[in-house]
Amino acid sequence: MLREFSLGGRLAERVGADGQPLHPPAPVRDAATVMLVRDAPPRRRSGAGGVEVFAFRRVSRMAFAAGMLVFPGGSVDPGDADPGIPWEGPAPGQADAPAVVAAVRETFEECGVLLAREAAGRVPDAGELAAPAWEERRQALAAGRARLAAVLAATDLRLPAAGLWPWARWVTPPFENRRFDTRFFVAALPPGQQARDLGGEGEQAAWLDPARAVAAHAAGELPMLPPTLVCLEELAAAPDVATLLATPRRLRPVSPWVARADDGRLVLRVDLDGHGGGQAAP
């Protein structure tokens, strides 16, 4: 399925009249992001959708996706490949494990939600995670003074790889100053935990109705990049979290490209191909 998106604002400033980047392509870094979801109360549901997702509106001074709506996440760090990570059940493949670790780490750093649990299945609740000892661990992770493997080992927690459902994979187009190969995951908010803005990168952070967020974007009220918009459209169709997490996915890298529309405008195009399609990522 071919989709077109507007090429405006800062994006348009990075390509010439021929649609080619104005600078050599930046190197691509691995990244991960998490669509943290929960079932919406009946009174807050719109249409067929019954899922809410936690998202940030990035501050305007950020170097990447300034002012855009985004999900918690960030770059994969070298420490995310630590072989000492304790897994519950089969660990992800060697190529995928660092992205899963980064997704868990970034979600904890940015919104205080920890996607880990004890061997018996119990997860830390909001009260525990707000205690000084856990806040110190969170800040140490955010500052790069600690690795998630060490934090989990010290607290006897494990990462349930099956708790993060791979949803999509998008590669930033060549004309962007910063480029990422980002794996998108879906995860249910653990029972007893609360999401909040702790990373300092968001002007606003809230649980959103995906359908209303898509409508706000269409009205020009809520800027977002194509990957976020497409993911929100898909979340809006889910009746509940259980159905969402059972949705089959076929992933391959997606990378939008600049093209000229029938009316002569430069636009972004991407081939979703039932999802995960698109021009082969460089």
HELIX and SHEET records of a PDB file:
HELIX    1   1 GLY A    9  ALA A   12  1                                   4    
HELIX    2   2 PRO A   42  ARG A   44  5                                   3    
HELIX    3   3 PRO A   78  ALA A   81  5                                   4    
HELIX    4   4 ALA A   97  CYS A  111  1                                  15    
HELIX    5   5 ALA A  126  LEU A  129  1                                   4    
HELIX    6   6 PRO A  132  ALA A  142  1                                  11    
HELIX    7   7 LEU A  148  THR A  155  1                                   8    
HELIX    8   8 ALA A  161  GLY A  163  5                                   3    
HELIX    9   9 PRO A  210  ALA A  218  1                                   9    
HELIX   10  10 PRO A  226  ALA A  236  1                                  11    
HELIX   11  11 VAL A  241  LEU A  245  1                                   5    
SHEET    1   A 3 LEU A   2  SER A   6  0                                        
SHEET    2   A 3 LEU A 266  ASP A 271 -1                                        
SHEET    3   A 3 TRP A 257  ARG A 260 -1                                        
SHEET    1   B 4 LEU A  69  VAL A  70  0                                        
SHEET    2   B 4 VAL A  51  ARG A  58 -1                                        
SHEET    3   B 4 VAL A  28  ASP A  39 -1                                        
SHEET    4   B 4 GLY A  73  SER A  75 -1                                        
SHEET    1   C 5 LEU A  69  VAL A  70  0                                        
SHEET    2   C 5 VAL A  51  ARG A  58 -1                                        
SHEET    3   C 5 VAL A  28  ASP A  39 -1                                        
SHEET    4   C 5 ARG A 179  ALA A 188  1                                        
SHEET    5   C 5 TRP A 165  VAL A 171 -1                                        
SHEET    1   D 3 LEU A  69  VAL A  70  0                                        
SHEET    2   D 3 VAL A  51  ARG A  58 -1                                        
SHEET    3   D 3 GLY A 202  LEU A 208 -1                                        
SHEET    1   E 2 TRP A  87  GLU A  88  0                                        
SHEET    2   E 2 LEU A 159  PRO A 160  1                                        
END                                                                             
